[in-house]
Amino acid sequence: MTHPNLLILDHPLIQQKLYYLRSKKSNNLSFRNMLDEISALMVYEVTRDLPVDERDVETPLEITTGYVLSKKVTLVPILRAGLAMCDGILKLIPQARVGHLGLYRDKYSLKPVEYYSKFPSDMNDSEVIIIDPMLATGGSAVAAVDFVKKTGVRNIRFVCLVASPEGVKLMAEHHGDVPIYTAALDRQLNEHGYILPGLGDAGDRIYGTE
């Protein structure tokens, strides 16, 4: 099974930055910087079809028609690794609000466990972008969408750097209405639930906790 709304962002600049993110030669600083840059590039495609309103704007010469986003945008990073993608996106959408969702994967069951959540009170009126560098087993992604949908939100997008077929399949089974934007659909998961070829543990590489 494939996800009906899987979009692989194959822009050359995105793919080049993914190349450097994959490399084990990239240190923590270069990994963070590259993650910031690729997140900004990806959000162009992720937000391509956001609704807009027409508004008059006065230029130095005359009045013309311009466009502004018609709905608020809320980012929901899955802690901790997803938080590192926020800055790059906020550079493009500085008015976006940021909710937080803390999940960790139990090392034995590989299932997600919630330990923290804090969302804007009116999030159900916004376009929500859930962000996490990896879509591996899919458990955390499914749980994150479950939590967000409970607030009444229906306009949800999921953004990741790298996805596995297993994670995409699980998302399709539970949330086929939520589009997935990724820079790469990799080959498989290993026995520990890591994506192959992947880019290692994103959180460890961001924060230097290997």
Backbone bond lengths (Angstrom), bond angles and torsions (degrees), N, CA, C in turn:
res aa  C-N    CA-C-N  psi(-1)  N-CA   C-N-CA  omega(-1)  CA-C   N-CA-C  phi
1 M - - - 1.467 - - 1.525 109.79 -
2 T 1.327 117.23 135.10 1.455 121.73 173.75 1.518 109.06 -113.75
3 H 1.322 115.83 156.03 1.457 120.31 -179.42 1.527 108.96 -75.02
4 P 1.342 117.59 131.42 1.468 119.61 -177.52 1.520 113.30 -66.74
5 N 1.334 116.61 -17.95 1.465 120.32 -177.39 1.520 111.70 -123.22
6 L 1.333 117.34 39.29 1.460 121.71 176.73 1.524 109.03 -85.82
7 L 1.329 116.27 125.01 1.459 121.19 178.80 1.522 109.32 -122.70
8 I 1.319 116.67 118.27 1.459 122.06 178.67 1.528 108.06 -96.26
9 L 1.318 116.27 118.72 1.458 122.09 -176.36 1.528 108.94 -86.02
10 D 1.320 115.83 102.43 1.460 120.51 -171.71 1.524 113.11 -103.80
11 H 1.323 117.06 20.96 1.466 119.43 177.16 1.530 109.52 -56.95
12 P 1.329 118.55 137.28 1.472 120.96 -176.90 1.526 114.36 -54.72
13 L 1.323 117.84 -38.09 1.465 119.23 -179.44 1.526 111.59 -69.27
14 I 1.328 116.63 -36.67 1.468 120.33 176.39 1.517 109.67 -65.30
15 Q 1.316 116.80 -44.93 1.462 120.56 -178.44 1.526 111.83 -66.11
16 Q 1.330 117.57 -35.68 1.465 119.27 178.11 1.520 111.28 -66.48
17 K 1.332 117.19 -41.54 1.458 119.82 179.20 1.531 111.22 -68.95
18 L 1.328 117.19 -33.31 1.454 119.80 175.15 1.528 110.49 -63.74
19 Y 1.325 116.74 -37.06 1.472 121.20 176.75 1.527 110.36 -54.72
20 Y 1.323 116.92 -47.58 1.466 120.57 -179.07 1.526 111.81 -70.72
21 L 1.332 117.00 -34.05 1.458 119.40 177.02 1.525 111.53 -65.22
22 R 1.309 116.64 -35.85 1.470 120.01 179.32 1.530 111.81 -68.35
23 S 1.314 117.29 -32.23 1.463 120.90 -171.56 1.522 112.29 -63.69
24 K 1.314 116.65 129.80 1.467 120.74 177.45 1.517 111.69 -69.92
25 K 1.322 116.98 -11.07 1.464 120.84 178.14 1.527 112.01 -77.78
26 S 1.320 117.69 -16.06 1.466 120.56 -179.92 1.520 109.98 -73.30
27 N 1.347 116.66 123.31 1.465 119.48 178.50 1.521 110.43 -80.67
28 N 1.336 116.39 -179.61 1.467 119.91 -174.95 1.520 112.13 -61.22
29 L 1.325 117.15 -41.31 1.462 120.39 -178.55 1.526 111.32 -65.81
30 S 1.322 117.41 -47.94 1.457 119.97 -179.27 1.523 110.84 -66.78
31 F 1.334 117.57 -33.64 1.463 121.10 177.44 1.526 109.93 -64.21
32 R 1.332 117.24 -45.56 1.468 120.46 179.95 1.524 111.01 -63.73
33 N 1.323 116.39 -44.38 1.465 120.02 -179.53 1.525 111.24 -62.70
34 M 1.330 116.29 -42.88 1.453 119.79 -179.60 1.529 111.13 -67.99
35 L 1.318 116.50 -36.39 1.465 120.81 177.46 1.522 110.81 -63.37
36 D 1.328 115.98 -40.50 1.456 121.17 177.41 1.526 110.64 -60.57
37 E 1.329 116.64 -43.40 1.464 121.47 -177.61 1.525 112.06 -70.60
38 I 1.317 117.63 -43.04 1.462 119.90 -177.85 1.530 110.56 -69.34
39 S 1.326 117.28 -32.76 1.467 120.33 177.77 1.522 110.51 -63.51
40 A 1.337 116.21 -41.13 1.459 120.14 178.58 1.522 111.03 -64.89
41 L 1.325 116.96 -41.49 1.462 120.15 179.68 1.530 111.13 -65.87
42 M 1.319 116.82 -41.99 1.458 120.35 -177.66 1.520 112.26 -64.88
43 V 1.341 116.82 -35.03 1.457 119.08 -174.77 1.533 111.81 -66.89
44 Y 1.336 118.12 -22.24 1.463 119.64 174.18 1.526 110.56 -57.35
45 E 1.346 115.74 -47.11 1.459 120.02 -178.54 1.526 111.73 -74.71
46 V 1.326 116.04 -36.60 1.461 120.43 -178.01 1.527 111.18 -62.35
47 T 1.328 116.22 -35.01 1.467 120.78 -174.75 1.528 113.05 -100.35
48 R 1.310 117.69 10.94 1.460 121.28 -174.23 1.536 112.98 -55.81
49 D 1.336 117.09 -36.24 1.465 119.47 -175.01 1.530 113.31 -108.04
50 L 1.338 117.92 21.67 1.464 119.04 176.47 1.527 110.02 -63.06
51 P 1.327 117.41 142.08 1.471 120.07 179.97 1.527 111.53 -68.65
52 V 1.338 115.82 145.35 1.467 121.08 179.84 1.525 110.13 -131.01
53 D 1.329 115.31 158.33 1.465 123.06 173.67 1.523 109.26 -112.85
54 E 1.324 115.65 146.25 1.463 120.48 173.75 1.521 109.22 -82.70
55 R 1.339 115.72 139.45 1.452 120.40 175.57 1.521 109.31 -143.80
56 D 1.325 115.64 145.15 1.452 119.78 175.08 1.520 109.43 -73.02
57 V 1.321 115.44 141.29 1.457 121.00 176.19 1.519 108.18 -137.53
58 E 1.327 116.36 136.62 1.452 120.98 -178.49 1.528 109.94 -95.87
59 T 1.302 115.69 114.17 1.464 121.13 175.43 1.532 108.00 -83.44
60 P 1.323 119.52 174.99 1.463 119.95 175.22 1.527 113.79 -61.10
61 L 1.354 116.71 -13.56 1.461 119.49 -175.74 1.518 114.55 -114.08
62 E 1.346 117.48 -32.84 1.465 119.18 -177.86 1.523 110.05 -167.15
63 I 1.314 115.34 177.17 1.463 121.07 176.72 1.526 108.43 -94.53
64 T 1.328 115.73 134.96 1.461 120.78 178.76 1.514 108.95 -137.60
65 T 1.317 116.25 -179.00 1.467 121.54 179.80 1.517 110.09 -99.98
66 G 1.317 115.88 132.56 1.460 121.72 175.25 1.515 109.75 -124.51
67 Y 1.315 115.99 -179.09 1.462 120.89 -175.81 1.525 110.34 -134.11
68 V 1.308 115.90 139.33 1.463 122.55 175.66 1.520 108.55 -133.07
69 L 1.315 116.92 155.12 1.460 120.51 177.74 1.522 109.81 -60.12
70 S 1.310 116.24 134.43 1.462 120.02 -176.35 1.523 112.75 -88.64
71 K 1.327 117.41 -11.90 1.460 120.73 179.07 1.521 109.43 -132.74
72 K 1.306 115.60 155.18 1.461 120.54 175.38 1.526 109.66 -69.27
73 V 1.309 115.44 154.04 1.461 121.69 176.40 1.524 108.10 -116.38
74 T 1.318 115.98 132.27 1.459 121.48 178.05 1.520 109.20 -123.18
75 L 1.321 115.85 125.15 1.462 121.20 174.36 1.521 108.77 -91.20
76 V 1.326 115.74 137.21 1.466 120.16 175.68 1.529 107.64 -126.92
77 P 1.330 117.07 90.33 1.462 119.09 175.38 1.521 110.85 -74.59
78 I 1.321 115.71 139.91 1.461 120.37 172.31 1.527 106.51 -85.56
79 L 1.326 115.26 115.30 1.468 119.71 -177.78 1.519 110.52 -68.24
80 R 1.333 116.62 144.96 1.438 124.07 6.16 1.525 112.97 -101.71
81 A 1.323 116.49 -26.05 1.458 120.30 -172.00 1.520 112.80 -65.25
82 G 1.339 117.53 -34.03 1.454 120.03 -178.42 1.510 113.21 -62.56
83 L 1.340 116.73 -27.62 1.457 120.88 -178.61 1.521 111.29 -61.56
84 A 1.322 117.48 -31.47 1.464 121.21 -177.68 1.521 112.49 -70.19
85 M 1.328 118.18 -15.04 1.462 121.15 177.56 1.529 111.92 -87.37
86 C 1.333 117.46 -11.81 1.468 120.75 -173.45 1.518 112.88 -65.56
87 D 1.321 117.82 -45.24 1.457 120.18 -173.11 1.522 111.86 -58.82
88 G 1.330 117.05 -43.21 1.451 120.10 179.26 1.512 112.04 -61.76
89 I 1.333 117.05 -39.77 1.467 121.16 179.41 1.521 111.17 -71.71
90 L 1.346 117.07 -38.96 1.464 120.66 -179.13 1.522 112.33 -67.25
91 K 1.321 117.02 -23.27 1.468 118.94 175.29 1.527 110.63 -65.29
92 L 1.332 116.35 -29.57 1.466 121.33 179.37 1.517 111.99 -91.97
93 I 1.343 117.21 -31.08 1.472 121.25 -179.89 1.529 107.28 -128.04
94 P 1.328 118.02 71.34 1.471 120.41 -174.10 1.524 113.85 -63.45
95 Q 1.334 117.20 -21.79 1.458 119.97 -179.19 1.528 112.87 -83.61
96 A 1.315 118.02 -4.45 1.467 121.07 -178.88 1.524 110.91 -64.75
97 R 1.331 115.78 143.55 1.462 120.57 171.47 1.520 108.79 -88.56
98 V 1.320 116.23 162.81 1.459 120.78 -179.21 1.523 109.53 -128.35
99 G 1.340 115.36 116.67 1.456 120.47 169.52 1.525 107.92 -92.69
100 H 1.307 117.40 168.21 1.465 120.45 -179.77 1.526 109.62 -133.57
101 L 1.315 115.08 138.19 1.459 120.67 177.31 1.520 108.81 -136.18
102 G 1.316 115.30 115.77 1.461 120.78 -178.84 1.518 111.14 -96.51
103 L 1.304 116.17 116.34 1.465 122.58 176.10 1.519 108.43 -131.95
104 Y 1.318 116.43 144.46 1.454 119.07 169.22 1.523 108.92 -132.01
105 R 1.308 115.22 154.98 1.457 120.01 -177.39 1.525 109.82 -95.77
106 D 1.326 115.39 120.46 1.463 119.67 177.09 1.525 109.17 -61.24
107 K 1.327 116.10 127.07 1.464 119.36 -172.47 1.520 113.33 -69.93
108 Y 1.331 117.31 -15.06 1.466 119.45 179.08 1.534 111.67 -97.46
109 S 1.323 116.78 -48.98 1.471 119.84 -178.72 1.519 112.59 -86.36
110 L 1.354 116.70 -19.05 1.467 124.08 -175.37 1.522 112.36 65.16
111 K 1.348 116.89 13.40 1.460 120.76 -179.94 1.528 110.32 -94.59
112 P 1.346 117.85 150.12 1.461 120.72 -177.43 1.526 112.44 -75.84
113 V 1.326 115.17 145.85 1.456 122.58 176.44 1.527 107.22 -126.91
114 E 1.341 117.33 127.32 1.467 120.57 179.50 1.517 110.08 -82.21
115 Y 1.342 116.75 136.38 1.450 120.04 174.43 1.530 112.76 -127.81
116 Y 1.360 117.36 -9.29 1.468 118.96 179.11 1.517 109.37 -162.85
117 S 1.345 116.38 143.49 1.467 120.71 171.88 1.517 109.16 -153.62
118 K 1.335 115.79 138.32 1.471 122.59 177.66 1.518 107.47 -153.42
119 F 1.341 116.08 112.04 1.456 121.76 -177.13 1.526 110.63 -119.93
120 P 1.353 118.01 153.58 1.464 119.85 170.55 1.524 110.14 -59.68
121 S 1.328 116.15 145.48 1.470 119.85 -173.78 1.524 112.74 -66.59
122 D 1.341 117.20 -28.82 1.459 120.14 -177.36 1.528 111.90 -106.48
123 M 1.302 116.52 32.14 1.452 120.22 -174.51 1.524 112.58 -64.28
124 N 1.332 117.54 -23.10 1.469 119.65 -177.50 1.522 112.60 -66.38
125 D 1.337 117.31 -13.16 1.462 120.92 178.44 1.523 112.86 -96.22
126 S 1.323 117.82 6.20 1.457 119.43 -173.25 1.521 112.45 -116.65
127 E 1.329 113.69 167.40 1.454 121.62 170.09 1.527 106.68 -84.93
128 V 1.318 117.21 121.12 1.461 120.98 -174.58 1.523 110.15 -106.52
129 I 1.341 114.92 131.71 1.456 121.71 177.16 1.525 107.79 -117.68
130 I 1.319 116.46 109.47 1.469 121.71 176.28 1.519 107.79 -86.03
131 I 1.322 116.91 130.50 1.466 120.17 -175.47 1.530 111.63 -126.73
132 D 1.320 114.32 137.23 1.459 122.67 177.09 1.527 106.11 -159.82
133 P 1.320 119.00 133.24 1.467 118.97 -177.40 1.524 114.18 -58.73
134 M 1.334 117.54 -33.39 1.457 120.09 -172.90 1.522 111.72 -122.57
135 L 1.324 116.49 136.47 1.462 122.58 167.03 1.520 105.39 -111.75
136 A 1.322 115.71 91.31 1.471 121.03 -172.67 1.533 110.22 -95.63
137 T 1.329 117.78 -96.27 1.465 119.45 178.82 1.523 111.00 -69.07
138 G 1.323 116.13 -24.84 1.462 120.78 -178.31 1.511 113.38 93.89
139 G 1.320 117.01 -10.76 1.460 120.05 -176.97 1.515 113.12 -61.81
140 S 1.335 117.12 -45.29 1.461 120.65 -179.72 1.520 111.16 -66.88
141 A 1.326 116.72 -39.86 1.465 120.50 179.50 1.522 110.84 -63.34
142 V 1.320 116.95 -45.66 1.472 121.24 179.16 1.528 110.02 -62.05
143 A 1.340 116.30 -45.08 1.457 119.93 179.75 1.521 111.28 -63.39
144 A 1.335 117.21 -39.41 1.464 120.97 179.58 1.523 110.75 -63.24
145 V 1.313 117.00 -44.63 1.468 120.06 179.00 1.530 110.05 -65.78
146 D 1.331 116.83 -38.69 1.467 120.10 175.88 1.527 111.00 -55.83
147 F 1.341 116.23 -48.49 1.457 120.86 -178.86 1.521 111.22 -61.90
148 V 1.320 116.92 -44.60 1.459 121.06 -177.16 1.527 110.50 -67.27
149 K 1.321 117.28 -40.88 1.463 119.68 179.29 1.527 111.89 -64.05
150 K 1.312 117.33 -29.15 1.469 120.50 179.00 1.520 111.68 -64.64
151 T 1.333 118.25 -21.05 1.460 121.22 178.60 1.523 111.51 -81.96
152 G 1.325 117.10 -5.85 1.452 121.32 -179.20 1.513 114.49 100.87
153 V 1.327 117.23 -1.07 1.469 121.33 -179.64 1.523 109.84 -71.77
154 R 1.324 116.17 138.60 1.461 120.66 176.07 1.531 112.57 -122.76
155 N 1.330 117.01 -17.57 1.462 120.39 179.48 1.525 109.07 -98.04
156 I 1.329 115.67 92.80 1.466 121.91 -173.01 1.521 109.41 -126.01
157 R 1.325 115.67 138.86 1.463 122.52 172.65 1.518 107.58 -128.07
158 F 1.327 116.66 145.02 1.459 121.11 178.31 1.522 108.34 -115.73
159 V 1.335 116.17 129.32 1.460 121.77 -176.14 1.525 109.79 -123.18
160 C 1.330 116.01 129.84 1.460 120.96 177.12 1.526 109.03 -145.02
161 L 1.321 116.08 161.68 1.460 120.52 176.93 1.514 111.45 -78.27
162 V 1.331 115.06 -47.46 1.462 121.61 -173.75 1.521 109.00 -134.68
163 A 1.325 116.46 136.91 1.462 121.79 179.58 1.524 110.25 -124.79
164 S 1.314 115.85 153.00 1.465 121.65 174.21 1.524 108.85 -105.19
165 P 1.333 118.21 154.61 1.466 119.91 175.53 1.528 112.16 -58.63
166 E 1.336 116.04 -35.58 1.461 120.09 -179.36 1.532 111.20 -65.12
167 G 1.334 115.85 -42.41 1.453 120.08 179.66 1.518 112.25 -67.55
168 V 1.322 115.73 -41.07 1.460 120.70 177.98 1.527 110.43 -62.26
169 K 1.330 116.28 -41.55 1.464 121.34 179.92 1.530 110.85 -62.66
170 L 1.340 116.47 -44.44 1.461 119.40 -179.11 1.525 111.09 -65.32
171 M 1.313 116.96 -39.45 1.464 119.86 177.15 1.527 110.80 -63.93
172 A 1.326 116.68 -39.31 1.467 120.19 178.76 1.523 111.06 -62.59
173 E 1.329 116.33 -38.17 1.463 120.64 -179.07 1.524 112.21 -68.62
174 H 1.336 116.42 -34.64 1.466 120.30 -174.58 1.523 113.93 -102.83
175 H 1.326 116.76 -33.89 1.469 119.83 -174.25 1.530 110.13 -143.10
176 G 1.316 115.52 62.71 1.455 119.96 179.64 1.517 113.56 -66.53
177 D 1.345 116.37 -13.73 1.468 120.78 179.65 1.519 112.88 -84.30
178 V 1.323 117.58 -9.74 1.466 121.57 -176.60 1.529 109.44 -97.97
179 P 1.326 118.54 114.78 1.458 119.64 179.77 1.522 111.81 -67.46
180 I 1.327 115.64 142.45 1.455 122.72 177.06 1.523 108.17 -109.95
181 Y 1.324 116.02 125.30 1.460 121.89 175.11 1.523 108.17 -110.37
182 T 1.315 117.29 124.96 1.455 121.09 -178.87 1.519 110.23 -143.52
183 A 1.332 115.79 156.38 1.467 119.86 177.04 1.524 111.11 -86.01
184 A 1.349 117.39 -18.54 1.465 119.34 -178.93 1.514 110.80 -160.08
185 L 1.321 115.93 140.53 1.466 122.85 169.48 1.521 106.31 -104.07
186 D 1.337 116.09 106.58 1.462 120.63 -174.39 1.525 111.84 -83.89
187 R 1.332 115.22 -176.85 1.467 121.17 -166.88 1.528 113.60 -75.11
188 Q 1.345 117.35 -50.60 1.470 119.65 -171.73 1.514 110.34 -170.92
189 L 1.335 115.34 175.89 1.462 122.65 170.08 1.517 109.42 -98.68
190 N 1.344 116.10 148.91 1.468 118.06 171.89 1.524 109.42 -89.17
191 E 1.324 117.00 -174.88 1.467 120.53 -174.80 1.522 112.87 -67.69
192 H 1.340 117.12 -14.35 1.466 120.96 178.80 1.534 112.56 -99.61
193 G 1.329 116.56 4.01 1.447 120.16 179.00 1.510 114.99 83.63
194 Y 1.339 116.86 16.65 1.458 120.53 176.72 1.524 109.82 -94.98
195 I 1.339 115.09 144.95 1.462 120.52 -179.01 1.522 110.57 -74.82
196 L 1.345 115.55 136.30 1.463 122.25 175.25 1.525 109.30 -115.65
197 P 1.328 119.91 131.21 1.460 126.52 -0.36 1.522 113.87 -74.15
198 G 1.321 118.16 -24.91 1.458 121.68 171.77 1.509 114.37 61.68
199 L 1.344 114.11 -158.02 1.460 120.24 175.86 1.522 110.86 -145.42
200 G 1.334 115.77 23.43 1.459 120.35 -179.58 1.518 111.01 83.67
201 D 1.332 116.18 -164.76 1.467 121.50 177.70 1.528 108.43 -83.01
202 A 1.332 116.57 108.75 1.458 120.64 -174.76 1.523 111.97 -59.44
203 G 1.339 117.05 -42.84 1.448 120.29 -179.95 1.517 112.47 -60.08
204 D 1.317 117.32 -44.97 1.455 121.35 178.69 1.518 111.21 -63.39
205 R 1.326 116.88 -39.59 1.458 120.00 -177.53 1.537 111.41 -73.75
206 I 1.313 116.90 -28.88 1.472 120.69 176.96 1.514 110.84 -71.88
207 Y 1.328 115.84 -46.84 1.462 120.81 -169.42 1.527 113.88 -104.25
208 G 1.309 117.78 2.37 1.460 120.15 176.24 1.513 113.89 69.41
209 T 1.333 116.45 36.12 1.472 120.71 -177.16 1.519 112.44 -108.77
210 E 1.340 117.22 25.89 1.461 119.16 179.92 1.529 109.72 -61.71
